[in-house]
Every structure is written in structure tokens, then in C-alpha cells.
Amino acid sequence: MVFIYTTCLDQDSAGGVCQAIMDRRLAFSVHVTPVESIHITSDSYEKRPEYSILIKTNETKMQDIEDEIVAHSNDPNPFIGVVDIRRLNHDYKERVSHLIQ
């Protein structure tokens, strides 16, 4: 299992990313959270609202999910990071492992 983390600039874009992923059954679940981001600029920094998305999935789905994020995000160069999960409780793994295609 892996977590894929990305952000979108607004709620509509985040919803489009999540819907595309779930419509194709690429993930066990997605979690969307409004956040305030602080980004460095060439001479200072800026604060802006964004939506963070945490996606729980299998490693085999990473490229398909990345493709959906790029296709549906309103950010021209979205951050997409992957975290490998070393250990997962057996009952959860058994419950969700057959749910994605």
C-alpha cells in the first residue's frame, strides 16, 4: 500500500481529481482537506488556500492516479508525492485489497 499526496488550488479541482480516481476504482479511499499553504516566492512568501488530497491505494495504481491528477488538477505543475507504507494491519488489508481494480 502507498499514500499519494497532492494538492489542488480549489475545491472544484480537488473534487474532479477525487471523482476521476474513484470512478475508475483506483484507490481504497481519498481524503480531502482544506488547508492554508505558505509558498516561498523569489523575494518573500505567499499564503493561499488549497485543498490537500491523501489517496490510499496499491503501488500498481500510482501511474494511473498520477495521470488523473495531472488531467484534472487546475495546477499546471501539481505536486504529487508517494509514501510507501511499510506495515499495515492485516484486517484492514484484507478488507480493502479486493476493492480496487
Phi, psi and omega in degrees: 000148175226156167257135171247129182243135175210171176227155174233155184284339179207171185294322180298316179295316178300318178297321178295319177298310183296317180297317180297319180293315183286325177300325179269002180054047181269349184220157174287317180198160173230143180238124181246130183224129173288136181222158170258120182258148176238119184244139176284142175240182183297330182232000182196223173208165179224147174254139177203151177285145175214176174237123177268145180233125174248124186244126176261124184203181172270153180302328182294344183263001187302312183294319178299319179292318177302318178299319179292321178298311180298320182290328188249352180281147175269005175268124183294341180217072186289146171287132175224111181240147182239134177241122177284136177263115183285323184223140181218135180299139188302315183299317179296314180302316179296321183293323187257345189299332181267359187277335180258154186263000000 
